[in-house]
Amino acid sequence: MEKIYGAVDFAAAAVLLFGSVPAPAALLYACAFVLAIKGLMSFVPIPLYMPSLLMCGADILAAALLLFSGVGPIKAAIIFILLFKAVPGLIFSALGK
C-alpha cells in the first residue's frame, strides 16, 4: 500500500508540473517538491522527518490544484487517493493523536 501511495505522490507531482495547472509557479514547485520527497520516502528509507500537517496539507493542496489541471480521467483517481490518505491523517493531527 505504501508503494501505491508513493507512486501516486510522484504522479501528482508530475501532473502539477506538466498538467497546465493555472496556479503560481512557486506554489506548484513547492507542492511538487514535497510530493516528490514523500514519494521517494515511500520507496527508499530516508531519515527525514516531515510533520504530518505538512504531508497531509500538501496532499490536500495538490488535490485542490489538480481539479483545475488539463489532464484527463487519471486525475480523478489521483485526487481520490490523495484525499483518501490525507484526510484521516489531518483529522488525527488536528485532534493531537
Secondary structure in CASP SS format (residue, H / E / C, confidence):
PFRMAT SS
TARGET T0000
AUTHOR 0000-0000-0000
METHOD secondary structure of the structure
MODEL  1
M C 1.00
E H 1.00
K H 1.00
I H 1.00
Y H 1.00
G H 1.00
A H 1.00
V H 1.00
D H 1.00
F H 1.00
A H 1.00
A H 1.00
A H 1.00
A H 1.00
V H 1.00
L H 1.00
L H 1.00
F H 1.00
G C 1.00
S C 1.00
V C 1.00
P C 1.00
A C 1.00
P C 1.00
A H 1.00
A H 1.00
L H 1.00
L H 1.00
Y H 1.00
A H 1.00
C H 1.00
A H 1.00
F H 1.00
V H 1.00
L H 1.00
A H 1.00
I H 1.00
K H 1.00
G H 1.00
L H 1.00
M H 1.00
S H 1.00
F H 1.00
V C 1.00
P C 1.00
I C 1.00
P C 1.00
L C 1.00
Y C 1.00
M C 1.00
P C 1.00
S H 1.00
L H 1.00
L H 1.00
M H 1.00
C H 1.00
G H 1.00
A H 1.00
D H 1.00
I H 1.00
L H 1.00
A H 1.00
A H 1.00
A H 1.00
L H 1.00
L H 1.00
L C 1.00
F C 1.00
S C 1.00
G C 1.00
V C 1.00
G C 1.00
P C 1.00
I H 1.00
K H 1.00
A H 1.00
A H 1.00
I H 1.00
I H 1.00
F H 1.00
I H 1.00
L H 1.00
L H 1.00
F H 1.00
K H 1.00
A H 1.00
V H 1.00
P H 1.00
G H 1.00
L H 1.00
I H 1.00
F H 1.00
S H 1.00
A H 1.00
L H 1.00
G C 1.00
K C 1.00
END
